[in-house]
Amino acid sequence: MLYYLFRYLSEYGIPGAHLWSYISFRALLTLVLSLIISMWLGEYFIKWMQRHDFYEEPRSADIDPFSRPRRVPSMGGLVIILAIIIPTLLLGRLRNIYMLLMLGTTVWMGLFGFMDDWKKIKASRIIRLALRQLRERGISKPADIQDLSDLDVIYSEERKGKMPVFKHFDTVEDARQLSSLNMLVSPNAKDGIRPLTKLLGQGLLGLAVGLTLWLSPDAVIHENVTVERQQGQTVMMKSEPVKSNMTTIPFVKEHNISYGGILSFLGEYRHVAGWILFVGVTLFFVMLISNGANLNDGMDGMCVGNSSIMFLTLAILAYVSSHIALASYLNIMYVPGSEELVIFLLACVGAMIGFLWYNASEAQMWMGDTGSLTIGSIMAVTAVIIHKELLLFFICFIFIAETLSSFFQTAVAKRDNRRGNPTGKKIRLFKRAPIHDTFRYSTEQLLASNPDLKFIIDWPRGRWNDNKVTVRFWIITIIACAIAVATLKIR
């Protein structure tokens, strides 16, 4: 909004108004503003959530032996989303198709993440209130239950929340045989929304983004052409904008390939088939990166630090893609209008750094699915817009590693259960999954709790301090992102 205001004022010669036409000025201002908003909102959000008893219970000791009983509010992704949207609305060009796509992505995935976090927090609150009422009535352990009517107090809280939270028993003996009151809680009480619902939200987003880039007349590129000179070759841009589903292949000299070209064997249908493949690839990367960010959000400061580096890298790629001279020099596609992505991405960087003020160890709030699903989707959509989606394998290397480690860990466990193991051991690929958890546990620690385990990759045998795991993952992300940027010249 301010962009349009100052552009109007510049027509009347107002000193300084022309500054708002510069991407560098608006981008840096957006970065600072989002950082301030994130830090300012974060403090009030934490106090409000604690005052209203809205926080998610820490993971149990059998899942995470390093968790401590802390009243840490979740759903802090709301702070991140507001810190991104407010500066973007103030300083961005809201008629830009790519800016509208990014705002839509943020709101849409933020909504699904919010629903997931709210269901978990609501269930945790019901459990705390119900168990507190049991203790106030003199029932501090299952053996104190004299009649099933003693459990009516927890079932009444369950009905108020309109969601299944507690187990139901046919006889009082069944309830009294439990080892603790916490076992009255249903195993899936705090699971949030179903995984299928999350995938549906991600799938609809990927479909909407892919179709918009296919059908919108504003989503165009200028292709590269090589002009022969006596002293060598000069790369220039075609003057006319074209609709294209081309993408960049890293480390290849003639490194642009269209999805339609891949399906050239389809003859006259290759153009439409190429766009359908493009939409499918968009959907794939939205799901992959969004879920990877969600899995990476398991330690204080881990996902926020990695995301800051990734957003900054994407901002660099968006800038060179939007600058006709740099795009020509680097021999990459020129995407007019993508400069507004720099505004949006630096708002993301500022929001991440501001959030890290409260999320660094020991965290005062967690982003939850509201934040992690959103930031992963933003990265995927950005890369697709600038036709650099294959570079996500470098930029989001850590997120993809988290996803693949969980997938292969589950696959190995299922295969072992199906075939059976003559040694009686339970085979696991890693010590724990997702991959960051494998560094937090020593082999001896895991075998002490379950001596029947056997690890295919038993490294490291010792454990790393949580802060060391976080910082080392940041370093890996820096290296991977540097390689991604270097691929623009290394061919």
Disulfide bonds with the S-S distance in Angstrom:
none
